[in-house]
Amino acid sequence: MNLRNVAIIAHVDHGKTTLVDQLLAQSGVFRANEATTERAMDSNDQERERGITILAKATSVVWKDTRINIIDTPGHADFGGEVERILGMVDGCVLLVDAEEGVMPQTKFVLTKALKMGLRPILCINKVDRAHADPDRVHLETIDLFSAIGATDEQLDFPHIYASGRSGWATLDLNQPSDTLAPLFDLIVSHVPSPKQQANVDKPFQMLNVLIESDPFLGRLLTGRIESGKAVPGMAIKALSRDGKQIEQGRITKVLAFRGLKRQPVDEGAEAGDIVAIAGMSKATVADTLCALELTEALPAQPIDPPTISMTVSVNDSPLAGREGDKVQSRVIRDRLLKEAEANVAIRITETPGADAFDVAGRGELQLGVLIENMRREGFEVSISRPRVVYQTGEDGDRLEPIEEVVIDVDDEHTGVVIEKLSARKAELKDMGPSGAGKTRIALACPSRSLIGYQGEFLTDTRGSGVLNRVFSHYEPYKGAIEGRLKGVLVSNSDGDTAAYALWNLEERGVMFVGAGEKTYQGMIIGENSRSDDLDVNPIKGKQLTNVRASGKDEAVRLTPPRIMSLEQAIAYIESDELVEVTPKSIRLRKQVLNPSFRKKRVRED
């Protein structure tokens, strides 16, 4: 059977996973009476809750006499490490661009990676049935993008197709409508080269490991494309690191090929060009080469862009530690973080001198937030510091900081406040113009540290209607201090359960983060002060009872609902002297130093 390996790449929310759903359905992967879920490829709990793709996943469909291995990739810049590795095991890609939004920062990021790998993309202008779609403008924008990032003449000669992923149709000409995705299937088969052309079945077995996951029955599963030879169950192989050193030697216990949404054992083995998962190795990881015993050279692995954001993950040492989670020891936390770094090469773990804290560096707040949320659901209790950027040192010894390319779509009346706020955060305006339907598109170059904690303020300023997209661009010299949070916090000075009467009296001081009857402790942040300084308050003080009574009953205390923060909001909110306490049931904000006397002493020393 003929074979094609293709990746679906795009900016976030441009319809990759929905399109793959339709490709699966129309290729006959699902039975006519089979119950299916929307976004079938997003199998992870957080992917379904957030509506985004976090992990790259492979599937396989058969179209006529050709098997097409399709890889659905994440769209968020934070998970760009997944995209970079995936592009190394495909021979072509479908670049999805929204017919209304057009070219966005992540479009440029993924296309740059694809062109560097020598791939010749197919442009699919998706969502052409939207009310404000302008496919001709988007087509010209994409041509300009190809030219701007240095596409070769061969890559510039790319085919394009129009589609509606949700409705399940594609056409080469908008004047000739279609009701299926058959034109897209045919274009993939005709444009993407067969991996069998470059592969050599007669040479010894060689495969670069791209993805890693654990199976409760088979153990570690290593996924990649076979570059040469055959992989057969029972065959002796070894694993080589990037520099060619042998990591381990073992036998292939299972070869699994992708068939629809399932992986099926291939007892007769798999040949060069196939994308497979191999079981049997216990130490090999991402970017390692699996090969026959006689080979000594490793396959070249795609370099991964360095992390730009880091935070400290430490043992939870609050007075409420250990009450809600069962994984609280530093040894257990360390093992979990190292396991994550092994599977996700975009994350870097560094141990701190104290042994109870670990520096976790990644691509962005969302990526780190997803990791902590996964740990929380697994029963971990940890304390998280405020994210900080990862600086680099220039050739002349000066400090360099990461700069992000930011594109904002916002209603016209909110452009002034957005530009004013970001300019104060050292952002530089690059471009600005109308984007249709009373909206303005603003392009800026912005230091990564100035965007930490800005998302909530941005949504408030734009009444929830603004859309902010960002992607790492480059490093520049340090741009100077940026003003932090403008308001102080209300800090509990007592241990116990919060009292409704006390919170009612404190409401005039600011906004509460806790409700009545919640556990609190000295040093825990229970609200936001209406002024710029921090204030120690007593949230457990009840009403003093006397034997004097009014003619009517006392008025019932009515509290304003507290402001509840998500994990990402809490991490972005805190300052450098504060922590987020994360447990399976609670997210609490606290000061690093709980005792108010010690806190004041530290401030005087600083």
Helices and strands as residue ranges (DSSP letters): E 2-10, H 16-26, H 45-50, E 57-63, E 66-72, G 77-79, H 80-86, G 87-89, E 92-98, H 105-116, E 122-126, H 135-148, H 153-156, E 160-164, E 169-171, H 182-191, E 206-215, E 219-228, E 230-231, E 236-240, E 246-251, E 254-259, E 262-265, E 270-271, E 275-279, E 289-292, E 309-315, H 330-343, E 348-351, E 357-362, H 365-377, E 382-384, E 388-389, E 392-393, E 399-411, G 412-414, H 415-424, E 428-436, E 439-447, H 448-451, H 454-461, E 467-477, E 489-492, E 496-497, H 500-506, G 507-509, E 510-512, E 519-520, E 524-529, E 535-537, H 567-573, E 578-582, E 587-591, H 596-605
